[in-house]
Amino acid sequence: MSIGIGADHDALADSFARFAARNVPLEQTRDHFDRLRRGDRPAFWEQLVGLGIPSLHLPEEYGGAGAGLLELVVALEQSGHGLIPGPLLPTVGASAVIASHGTDAARTTVLPRLATGTTGALGLEPGTVTLSGDGDEVVATGTTAPVLGALGADVLVLVGACGDTPVWFVVSAGDPGVDVLGEEGVDLTRDIGRVRLSETRIPAENVLGATADEVAALAAVLFCAEAVGVARWAQETGVAYAKIREQFGRPIGSFQSIKHKCARLLVRVETMAGSVWDAALAADSGDRQQLALAAARTATVVSREAVDVVLDALTVLGGIGNTWEHDIHLYWRRAVALLALGGSQDVWARRAGELALSVERESALGAPDRPDFRVGVAAMIGEAAALDAEEARAFLADHGLVSPHYPVPYGLGADTAGQLIIAEEFERAGMTPPSTVIGEWALPSILQYGTEEQSERLIARTLRGEIIWCQLFSEPGAGSDLASLTTYATKVDGGWRIDGRKVWNSKAHEAHWGICLARTDRDVPKHRGISYFLVDMSAPGVDVRPLREANGDSMFNEVVLDGVFVPDADLVGAPGEGWKVARTTLTNERVSMGRTPVVGRDRFDPVEIVRALDPVARQDAIPALGRLTSMTGALDALAHRNVLVRLCGGNPGVEASVLKVASAQHITNVAAQVLEWFGSEAAVGSLAQNVVGGGRAAKAYLSTPSLLIGGGTLEIQLDVISEQILGLPRESR
């Protein structure tokens, strides 16, 4: 998915893409490198202005579309994807800063010009420029650091030092004392230069009321949006090449190493897109603290990563990717220039870490309100909150609030918006929504394929917390490859006899029922001969053997099934339909509040840990904290996007698969970093989960394999992404 969500954003991106294909083909850009380096205005500029792209974000009173920064970043992503040359990014950077921080006079005078085709540029570093003067005007002298688009700009938003304080101001390229000095740029598709100011006089109305952090935040959102487009083009180009380039008699995309590399490229690009989307929302909220935090996070996640993604995609292309003739080096050059101009990842990570200690990212999913429904839900949850835990669970189940997406009488048949309202009311009441845990997988299958008797017997009791489930799928020789299972079910009088071994079964030691896959037909292809059973865990022949993990716990189990009788009444679906039943979920599945599933809020809060460090250690820890919280924010944004797509009536995109891979790796990184923060204390102490201290930090890290293996290893998830999402060929067996 692109940064934008919804039909309007799709239409905007598509319109811009078609414009670029018609008017800005890359072969034409290559022919004009010299002109672009001089700052000559591209032939397509007036048409682009006619489309309203440079003025998307500007208020209507100044000739803009009044759309907001989110729409602008959608366009900038497409600008990066199409490698649009010329002044678009510099111009919108200048106008965005003036719109946010300019005086009324500057907005009135300058913004209408920028909305109708005047080009601009934004300086981010003062170089040697100093300012002096009184309240009527200031005088600027010195030479700026490199400014993207300076040679072709009519309007220049620059910065100078007034004592120790950076101050931004607006000048015109033709003003007295303004001289632009061209430089040879790394990005061959845009000009870059320094601006020399010789006692240039700037009236007070052209002095902007922006701080360095505020300008840097706005620029970061815009630069990172374009960087995402660059990275996405590289990722798509690498995948396309992997499908057609043959080596050793087959496409290189069939080799697992290439497949996994391509899948990881997708994960990285989607994560970056989510982060920029979140930062654009923060910008449009008008809350400068929220923008500061979200922008620092997106710069931490995107700026360096975009460069690395293009390089990794280039290596998928092999030698051809490292030639002048292939366009990927032009994209790589743009990513490098954006990184160099936008600030180092280390600086942004420290900024993100500092902000994380004092600011929490606020986000609202924006579900359409239903006042009557909300009032009723709030009343029921309030009534449950006054009960003890067992009574509250039963009350919530009886009123359809344990799994509200289930149909009546077990739930409320709540759609996405309804589920979000319910989740908000649980949060407002300070209650955690109850879960049936493994029942989240078992009950939808029963509802979809089971009999009415099975539903009546098992669903309500599960929702009330009276039945605990486990999943009997994996086997010692068939973990992620479920279709290779060897547990057999033999038809006997009145039911089935099941024999086999299952492993890695969480909750099996306390479960009342298990959902079990067993082979019922050995003579058909392996997916077709599987059936889906409900197994009474107290039945004769069921032997549960806890498996002690590296962390000392025994959450998982091995389950031996030795002649276990399962009556016909506990077969779900028809014999041989087990694979279909196992893969099913209800169309209107549960909607989370958009939080990443494994980011560790129930383990450690990195922010709280860093706050508790001594002052010296805290300063050392802040950059790492910035990196961790920036990735957490990006993954939260992906989860939010997934919910919003469904809220708009769309089908979930690639976010779920991306979250599975990215979250598992991220929580491993969080646990490892927390371990380091505890230092030598992590080598001693209790491993009990509820004990605060170094031992608990070690326990958290020693618990990470379940995230990397459970539900299909990361490698299996990467296979799924590469084959089912990217369309890469299966590896020959």
BAKE-946420 format. One record per residue (C-alpha): x, y, z. Coordinates in steps of 0.05 Angstrom, whole numbers, padded with zeros to 5 digits, always signed. Layout:
REM residues N
XYZ/...
This chain:
REM residues 733
+00000+00000+00000/+00021+00072-00011/+00023+00124+00045/-00049+00145+00030/-00111+00107+00050/-00177+00108+00014/-00205+00123-00054/-00188+00197-00055/-00114+00184-00040/-00112+00128-00091/-00142+00174-00144/-00091+00228-00127/-00032+00181-00132/-00059+00149-00196/-00070+00217-00229/+00000+00239-00212/+00030+00173-00236/-00006+00178-00303/+00017+00250-00309/+00089+00229-00296/+00085+00172-00347/+00061+00220-00401/+00103+00281-00386/+00164+00261-00346/+00192+00195-00372/+00260+00178-00344/+00294+00177-00411/+00273+00250-00419/+00301+00266-00350/+00367+00235-00369/+00370+00280-00430/+00362+00342-00387/+00413+00331-00331/+00452+00394-00349/+00389+00437-00351/+00364+00409-00286/+00431+00422-00252/+00427+00495-00274/+00358+00502-00243/+00321+00511-00308/+00246+00503-00298/+00222+00437-00328/+00174+00440-00387/+00121+00403-00348/+00120+00451-00288/+00061+00493-00311/+00020+00430-00323/+00038+00404-00254/+00016+00471-00225/-00048+00464-00265/-00062+00398-00231/-00056+00434-00164/-00001+00390-00137/+00045+00445-00109/-00014+00478-00074/-00050+00417-00046/-00033+00434+00026/-00044+00509+00023/-00107+00542+00050/-00159+00561-00001/-00153+00635+00017/-00083+00633-00012/-00101+00596-00075/-00090+00526-00049/-00135+00464-00045/-00139+00466+00031/-00127+00391+00032/-00074+00384+00085/-00004+00355+00092/-00028+00283+00086/-00051+00294+00014/+00015+00329+00000/+00056+00270+00024/+00014+00224-00019/+00036+00266-00079/+00108+00269-00055/+00111+00194-00049/+00090+00190-00121/+00142+00243-00138/+00195+00198-00109/+00167+00136-00143/+00168+00171-00211/+00233+00207-00196/+00200+00273-00215/+00256+00323-00229/+00257+00396-00213/+00229+00441-00159/+00169+00406-00129/+00198+00385-00062/+00237+00450-00051/+00176+00491-00069/+00127+00456-00023/+00178+00455+00032/+00183+00531+00029/+00108+00541+00025/+00093+00492+00082/+00140+00530+00128/+00110+00598+00109/+00039+00571+00116/+00054+00544+00186/+00100+00598+00214/+00097+00660+00170/+00067+00727+00188/-00001+00745+00159/+00035+00792+00111/+00083+00738+00087/+00026+00688+00077/-00016+00739+00039/+00042+00761-00004/+00081+00698-00018/+00034+00638-00014/-00010+00658-00073/+00053+00664-00116/+00077+00594-00095/+00007+00566-00108/+00007+00591-00179/+00075+00569-00204/+00128+00610-00170/+00183+00563-00147/+00214+00561-00078/+00270+00531-00037/+00279+00517+00037/+00346+00523+00073/+00354+00479+00135/+00423+00501+00159/+00450+00572+00168/+00521+00559+00145/+00557+00625+00160/+00495+00669+00155/+00486+00717+00213/+00430+00765+00227/+00429+00833+00259/+00380+00890+00263/+00320+00918+00301/+00246+00905+00299/+00234+00939+00232/+00282+00897+00192/+00341+00850+00198/+00405+00847+00157/+00432+00780+00134/+00505+00768+00116/+00542+00703+00100/+00534+00640+00059/+00484+00585+00072/+00496+00510+00075/+00473+00474+00011/+00400+00488-00006/+00361+00440-00050/+00330+00477-00110/+00365+00543-00095/+00385+00558-00167/+00315+00551-00195/+00278+00584-00137/+00243+00651-00141/+00228+00651-00066/+00280+00629-00015/+00264+00610+00056/+00331+00613+00091/+00359+00611+00161/+00412+00652+00196/+00440+00655+00266/+00417+00711+00311/+00465+00700+00368/+00454+00627+00386/+00384+00625+00358/+00368+00604+00286/+00317+00650+00252/+00282+00635+00186/+00265+00690+00137/+00239+00699+00066/+00277+00733+00009/+00268+00735-00066/+00323+00711-00112/+00325+00780-00144/+00332+00820-00079/+00394+00863-00071/+00451+00826-00040/+00424+00756-00057/+00470+00713-00100/+00460+00639-00113/+00523+00596-00123/+00511+00531-00160/+00540+00465-00136/+00544+00397-00170/+00492+00354-00136/+00491+00280-00119/+00418+00279-00143/+00425+00290-00218/+00351+00308-00225/+00351+00372-00184/+00394+00433-00173/+00429+00450-00109/+00468+00511-00088/+00489+00558-00033/+00460+00627-00024/+00508+00684-00010/+00477+00743+00026/+00513+00810+00027/+00480+00856+00078/+00412+00834+00051/+00356+00873+00084/+00295+00833+00106/+00231+00869+00129/+00201+00846+00194/+00140+00815+00159/+00187+00767+00123/+00217+00740+00188/+00184+00675+00207/+00165+00654+00277/+00191+00583+00272/+00240+00546+00316/+00294+00500+00288/+00256+00439+00313/+00191+00461+00280/+00222+00472+00212/+00262+00408+00217/+00199+00369+00234/+00160+00395+00174/+00219+00383+00127/+00228+00312+00155/+00156+00293+00139/+00163+00318+00067/+00232+00289+00054/+00213+00222+00084/+00150+00219+00041/+00191+00225-00022/+00242+00176+00005/+00187+00124+00014/+00167+00132-00059/+00240+00122-00079/+00246+00060-00036/+00180+00032-00061/+00202+00039-00134/+00267+00003-00118/+00231-00053-00080/+00181-00063-00137/+00237-00062-00189/+00277-00114-00151/+00217-00160-00145/+00200-00153-00219/+00271-00170-00239/+00272-00231-00192/+00212-00259-00229/+00245-00258-00298/+00320-00264-00287/+00340-00337-00293/+00400-00370-00262/+00415-00445-00260/+00355-00456-00304/+00302-00421-00262/+00280-00351-00240/+00324-00325-00184/+00260-00306-00147/+00249-00381-00134/+00312-00384-00091/+00293-00376-00018/+00349-00327-00004/+00323-00280-00058/+00251-00291-00038/+00266-00273+00034/+00306-00212+00014/+00248-00187-00029/+00198-00201+00026/+00240-00162+00076/+00244-00104+00028/+00168-00102+00027/+00165-00105+00103/+00214-00047+00108/+00178-00004+00057/+00110-00015+00088/+00138+00002+00156/+00167+00067+00130/+00101+00084+00096/+00063+00074+00160/+00110+00119+00198/+00104+00176+00147/+00029+00169+00146/+00028+00177+00222/+00073+00239+00219/+00029+00271+00166/-00032+00260+00211/+00006+00293+00268/+00023+00352+00224/-00050+00361+00204/-00073+00357+00276/-00042+00425+00291/-00009+00399+00355/+00064+00419+00350/+00087+00371+00404/+00054+00313+00368/+00085+00334+00303/+00154+00340+00336/+00149+00269+00363/+00120+00237+00301/+00168+00273+00254/+00229+00253+00296/+00204+00181+00294/+00193+00180+00219/+00261+00210+00205/+00292+00157+00250/+00254+00101+00215/+00258+00126+00143/+00318+00170+00126/+00374+00120+00130/+00330+00060+00116/+00308+00087+00048/+00381+00090+00025/+00393+00019+00049/+00330-00008+00016/+00351+00019-00051/+00420-00011-00043/+00391-00079-00025/+00344-00076-00084/+00403-00058-00128/+00439-00121-00106/+00378-00162-00125/+00389-00136-00195/+00461-00159-00193/+00513-00127-00238/+00462-00094-00283/+00438-00053-00224/+00507-00023-00215/+00511+00005-00285/+00499+00076-00307/+00447+00052-00356/+00400+00025-00303/+00356+00077-00270/+00363+00050-00200/+00426+00089-00187/+00387+00153-00200/+00338+00133-00146/+00395+00114-00100/+00427+00183-00111/+00361+00217-00093/+00355+00176-00029/+00427+00194-00010/+00414+00268-00022/+00351+00267+00020/+00388+00234+00077/+00446+00283+00073/+00400+00344+00072/+00349+00319+00123/+00396+00303+00181/+00429+00240+00207/+00391+00183+00237/+00432+00189+00301/+00410+00260+00312/+00338+00243+00298/+00340+00182+00343/+00365+00224+00401/+00310+00275+00388/+00258+00219+00386/+00285+00190+00451/+00284+00257+00486/+00212+00270+00464/+00190+00200+00485/+00208+00217+00557/+00158+00274+00559/+00107+00265+00503/+00062+00206+00486/+00036+00197+00416/-00038+00209+00414/-00080+00176+00361/-00153+00167+00347/-00180+00118+00296/-00239+00163+00281/-00296+00113+00281/-00362+00145+00261/-00400+00155+00325/-00466+00121+00341/-00491+00157+00403/-00547+00109+00422/-00503+00048+00412/-00446+00080+00451/-00491+00098+00509/-00518+00028+00513/-00449-00004+00511/-00422+00045+00563/-00479+00028+00610/-00467-00047+00604/-00392-00041+00613/-00403+00005+00673/-00449-00047+00704/-00397-00101+00693/-00342-00058+00724/-00380-00059+00790/-00378-00135+00793/-00323-00182+00814/-00280-00212+00759/-00319-00277+00750/-00387-00243+00751/-00363-00189+00704/-00338-00240+00653/-00405-00277+00654/-00444-00212+00649/-00403-00187+00589/-00410-00255+00555/-00485-00256+00565/-00490-00186+00535/-00448-00202+00473/-00388-00160+00494/-00333-00213+00499/-00332-00224+00424/-00379-00171+00398/-00363-00187+00325/-00396-00255+00333/-00469-00260+00310/-00526-00257+00359/-00536-00291+00409/-00462-00299+00422/-00442-00229+00402/-00472-00166+00375/-00455-00175+00302/-00414-00112+00310/-00380-00085+00248/-00313-00050+00249/-00340+00016+00274/-00381-00018+00328/-00322-00057+00353/-00280+00006+00357/-00334+00041+00398/-00337-00018+00445/-00261-00019+00452/-00262+00056+00467/-00314+00046+00522/-00274-00011+00553/-00214+00036+00554/-00254+00093+00583/-00278+00047+00639/-00207+00024+00654/-00225-00048+00636/-00186-00096+00593/-00232-00129+00541/-00236-00203+00557/-00207-00254+00509/-00220-00327+00497/-00146-00335+00477/-00141-00398+00433/-00217-00395+00430/-00206-00335+00383/-00186-00387+00331/-00231-00445+00352/-00299-00410+00358/-00300-00377+00289/-00289-00445+00258/-00346-00475+00298/-00391-00417+00280/-00375-00423+00206/-00372-00498+00196/-00398-00530+00260/-00466-00556+00277/-00518-00517+00316/-00509-00567+00373/-00434-00554+00375/-00445-00480+00379/-00497-00485+00434/-00454-00533+00474/-00388-00496+00470/-00390-00423+00449/-00429-00390+00506/-00389-00428+00559/-00324-00408+00526/-00345-00335+00524/-00362-00339+00598/-00293-00365+00614/-00316-00435+00633/-00279-00470+00576/-00206-00460+00558/-00181-00483+00490/-00115-00506+00461/-00094-00518+00390/-00069-00587+00369/-00040-00571+00301/+00037-00573+00301/+00074-00639+00304/+00147-00658+00316/+00157-00670+00242/+00106-00620+00215/+00112-00553+00249/+00099-00498+00199/+00084-00551+00145/+00017-00570+00174/-00003-00608+00112/+00051-00659+00127/+00020-00680+00193/+00019-00754+00209/-00033-00757+00265/-00086-00804+00239/-00160-00809+00253/-00190-00878+00238/-00265-00885+00230/-00296-00929+00284/-00367-00942+00306/-00399-00876+00329/-00337-00834+00317/-00262-00833+00305/-00200-00861+00337/-00142-00811+00337/-00069-00831+00345/-00009-00785+00341/+00033-00733+00374/+00024-00658+00376/+00076-00608+00401/+00083-00534+00420/+00012-00533+00445/+00002-00472+00489/-00051-00477+00544/-00057-00553+00534/-00040-00565+00607/-00101-00526+00629/-00147-00533+00569/-00215-00567+00571/-00220-00575+00495/-00172-00576+00437/-00180-00563+00363/-00143-00619+00327/-00123-00632+00255/-00116-00706+00237/-00109-00743+00172/-00170-00784+00154/-00152-00803+00083/-00081-00825+00064/-00096-00835-00010/-00110-00763-00031/-00064-00702-00036/-00041-00683+00033/-00084-00620+00041/-00147-00657+00022/-00143-00715+00070/-00145-00674+00134/-00205-00667+00181/-00219-00619+00239/-00238-00648+00306/-00257-00622+00375/-00220-00663+00427/-00242-00668+00499/-00175-00660+00536/-00200-00703+00593/-00215-00762+00547/-00178-00828+00558/-00114-00831+00517/-00098-00757+00521/-00030-00747+00554/-00006-00676+00564/+00069-00668+00576/+00094-00598+00593/+00155-00574+00555/+00203-00533+00596/+00229-00474+00555/+00295-00438+00557/+00265-00386+00603/+00245-00438+00654/+00171-00436+00640/+00126-00491+00614/+00075-00452+00573/+00080-00503+00516/+00065-00577+00517/+00071-00641+00479/+00006-00678+00473/+00004-00753+00459/-00061-00779+00430/-00063-00854+00441/-00128-00885+00415/-00169-00824+00434/-00242-00832+00417/-00276-00771+00387/-00351-00779+00373/-00380-00760+00306/-00413-00701+00341/-00344-00669+00350/-00323-00670+00278/-00327-00599+00250/-00348-00598+00177/-00345-00659+00133/-00287-00709+00132/-00231-00681+00089/-00251-00608+00099/-00204-00596+00157/-00155-00553+00118/-00211-00507+00096/-00240-00504+00167/-00172-00490+00198/-00160-00431+00151/-00227-00398+00162/-00244-00336+00202/-00309-00299+00203/-00313-00245+00151/-00325-00193+00205/-00267-00213+00249/-00245-00181+00314/-00216-00111+00308/-00161-00091+00356/-00151-00019+00375/-00092-00017+00327/-00037-00031+00376/+00019-00076+00353/+00008-00146+00381/+00076-00159+00412/+00109-00093+00425/+00117-00110+00498/+00070-00066+00537/+00057-00126+00582/+00131-00139+00590/+00172-00075+00594/+00160-00003+00577/+00227+00022+00550/+00209+00093+00567/+00198+00076+00640/+00263+00038+00643/+00303+00096+00614/+00269+00145+00662/+00293+00102+00720/+00366+00103+00699/+00416+00150+00731/+00426+00215+00693/+00490+00194+00658/+00463+00126+00637/+00398+00159+00615/+00434+00206+00567/+00472+00147+00538/+00407+00107+00530/+00366+00161+00495/+00387+00147+00423/+00371+00073+00431/+00305+00092+00463/+00290+00136+00403/+00302+00079+00355/+00258+00031+00394/+00200+00078+00404/+00204+00102+00332/+00196+00031+00307/+00140+00019+00358/+00105+00080+00330/+00113+00056+00259/+00083-00012+00275/+00026+00020+00314/+00012+00062+00252/+00010+00000+00209/-00040-00032+00255/-00082+00032+00255/-00081+00034+00179/-00105-00038+00176/-00165-00020+00219/-00180+00043+00180/-00179+00007+00114/-00232-00040+00141/-00270+00018+00172/-00275+00047+00101/-00303-00019+00076/-00239-00045+00045/-00205-00111+00054/-00143-00115+00098/-00079-00104+00058/-00009-00128+00070/-00004-00097+00139/-00023-00161+00177/+00033-00202+00145/+00082-00144+00153/+00063-00135+00226/+00074-00209+00240/+00146-00206+00214/+00164-00136+00237/+00134-00141+00306/+00168-00207+00323/+00235-00179+00304/+00222-00113+00339/+00203-00143+00406/+00266-00185+00403/+00306-00121+00393/+00269-00088+00450/+00283-00146+00497/+00357-00147+00478/+00363-00072+00489/+00328-00076+00556/+00377-00130+00576/+00435-00084+00560/+00405-00027+00599/+00401-00070+00662/+00474-00087+00654/+00504-00136+00704/+00438-00137+00743/+00409-00177+00686/+00456-00235+00705/+00423-00243+00773/+00354-00242+00805/+00287-00276+00799/+00261-00296+00731/+00189-00288+00756/+00150-00247+00706/+00120-00202+00760/+00186-00185+00793/+00218-00120+00770/+00292-00124+00759/+00349-00152+00719/+00324-00224+00724/+00259-00204+00693/+00297-00170+00636/+00334-00235+00623/+00268-00272+00626/+00238-00227+00573/+00296-00238+00526/+00296-00313+00539/+00222-00314+00520/+00231-00286+00450/+00236-00353+00412/+00161-00363+00418/+00152-00298+00379/+00201-00318+00325/+00174-00389+00317/+00101-00390+00340/+00047-00389+00288/+00098-00404+00234/+00171-00384+00236/+00194-00318+00208/+00222-00356+00149/+00153-00386+00135/+00122-00317+00141/+00172-00290+00091/+00155-00347+00044/+00081-00328+00050/+00096-00255+00035/+00142-00270-00024/+00095-00321-00056/+00025-00298-00038/+00035-00223-00038/+00094-00210-00083/+00078-00268-00131/+00149-00297-00132/+00153-00369-00157/+00156-00428-00109/+00223-00461-00102/+00229-00525-00141/+00229-00587-00098/
